[in-house]
Amino acid sequence: VFQLVLFGEIDPEITFEFNEIAVDERAQNASTFKQQVDSLIALQGAGVIDNAEIREYVRTSDISGLDFISEEVPERNADPETMQIMSGAINPQMPGQQIEEQGKGTEEWQKNLLS
């Protein structure tokens, strides 16, 4: 516009480039990946996907930085009592005491943990 106003024509030899606004790509990727993982966990909770699908997504994501995770799922060596404590079926403060309202889903939780 300035060339046109000042000289009456535009010189095609004169060009300019805009500098891109600096973006912290690592912070942006971390935020994006967290949102994706939160969505995956919600989908898993709804029964849409399983642990293996989440593991594969996390392992192959370009922004996760977790490409070192192997394709093979490691074996779990937790004993049954530890699994019940983790699921909330047993109160760790009072060993052996069942928490009825939380304990009813323990078998399903253990099955999912071992798969």
N, C-alpha and C positions, 0 to 999 in steps of 0.2 A: 504494500500500500504506500509506504514512504517513497519507494522508487518511482511509483506511478505519479504521485503528487509532485515530487521534486524534479524528476527528470522527464516525465511524460511517457515513460515506458519502463518495462521490467526487464532487467538484465538476467538472462537465464544462467549465467555463470556465477552469480552471487547466490549462495545457499546458506542455510543454517540448520543446525540440529539441536533439539532440546535434550538436555541431560535428564535422565530418568531420576525420579525421586528415590532416594535411598530407602530400601526396605530391609529390615532385619529378617532375612529369609529363614534363619534357624528358629527364631521365635515364632514366626508365622507358621512354619511347618509343625512345630511342637503344639501350637494351639489347634491347628487343623487336625493333627493326628489324635489329640486328646478327644476332640469332638467325634471323630470317626470311631474311636474305641468305645466311647460312651454309647454311641448308636449301636455298635456291635453287641455290647453287653445288654442293652435293652432288647435287641432282637433275640438274643440267646434266652433272656428271661421270658420272652413271649413264646419260645419254642420254635422260632423261625429258623434259627441256625444252631449248630452245636459247637462244642469246644474245638474240634478239628478244623472247622471252617474259620473260626476266629484265629486260631494259631496260624493257619495258612495265610490269611490276610495280613496279619501282623508281620509274619516272616517275609512276605514278598512286597510289602508296601515300599514305595520309593522314598517316602519321607520318614519312615519309622526309625531307621538306623538300627534295626534289629535283624538284618539279613544274616547274621551269624547263627541264628537259631536253626538247629538241624530239622530235617523233615521228619525224623523219627521222634515220637512222643516218649519222653522219659518215663520209666516205671515209677509208680508211687509206692513208697514203703511205709506209709503211715499205718499204725496199728488201729484197730477198731475203736478203742476208747478215745484216742486222739482225734479221730474223724468225728466221733460224736460230740466231743468238746468243740471242735471247729464248727460244726453245724448248729451248735446251740442246744443239742439234745441233752447234754449233761452240763450241769453247773460246775465249773472247775473249782469254785470255792467250797463246794460240798460234794466231793466225789461220790459217785454212785446214785446221786439223786437225779431222777428224770425230770425234765421240764416238759410237762404234758402237751401244752399248746404248741411248743416249738418242736417237740420230739416226734410228732406224728409224721413229719416229712423226711425224717432222717434216712430211711431206706432209699428214697429217691435221690436224695442229695449224695449219698455214698455211691450209688450206681453211677451218677453223673461224674463224680470225682474220679472214679476208677476208669471211666471210658475215655 
